[in-house]
Amino acid sequence: MKKYYLIVLSIISLAGILASCNGNGKTAEAGSEETVEKVATTGTVAGHDWVDLGLSVNWAACNIGASKPEEYGDYFSWGEPSTKESYEWTTYSMCNGSDTKLTKYCNVLKYGDNDFADNLTTLESSDDAATANWGKEWRMPSQAEFQELLDKCTWTWKDNGYEVKGVNGNTIFLPIPGSRSGQALFDDGKRGEYWSNSVNTDYPCYAYDIFLDSIEHKISYQNRHYGNPIRPVCAK
């Protein structure tokens, strides 16, 4: 009987030790509180605000050239870090006047000037408008990151754009800015396209973007000379 009581006491003692330990197996001191690491969900880098949507990258709160989420901001031809007066093939810096005479970011010979091909498919930092205008911490989103935004977030139409709610409940707003062709702005308030940093490898005169209107939001592509806004991303 004495041996039985000793076994019971040993079990009770062991249970007490386990109860006094925290989830990491360390003995908790009396009156101590478990420390929970807090992850920032908004912030500022290089003077520009970002929002964590619970995705692989943080998204800028505004377009380049805008001071508020609902503002359109500036328009850029794909791969050009500066705005300009006219958006057409004859003013595009990466071709010799037409869509079949590309001089950079071309992997299909018939689209290259004199069969030019460099097989570059993603913008280099020197050609990335986000990096050029906001600093090295920022860049244009990839096609895959736009797809992640579409697949993992909740999109709600708000008359002049989309509220995009992340998996953690944070939101960004994407207005419908239209596009620029020649010297004209068209379809602003009706549809919009935002450049990615990814060229269309089947037809390199196009680059991938995200297309938005009141009916749909999807990955699309557009002629590289068109002027579209940019919503940058930064690393987490």
Secondary structure, DSSP 4 states (H G I P E B T S, - for coil): -HHHHHHHHHHHHHHHHHHTB-TTSPBPPTT---------SEEEETTEEEE--SSSSEEESS-TT-SSTTS----B-TT-SS--S-BSGGG-TTBSSSTT-B-SS--SGGGBTTS------B--GGG-HHHHHH-TTEEPPPHHHHHHHHHHSEEEE-SSEEEEE-TTS-EEEEE--BEEEBTEEESTTTEEEEEEEEE-SSSTTEEEEEEEESS-EEEEEEETTSBB----EE--
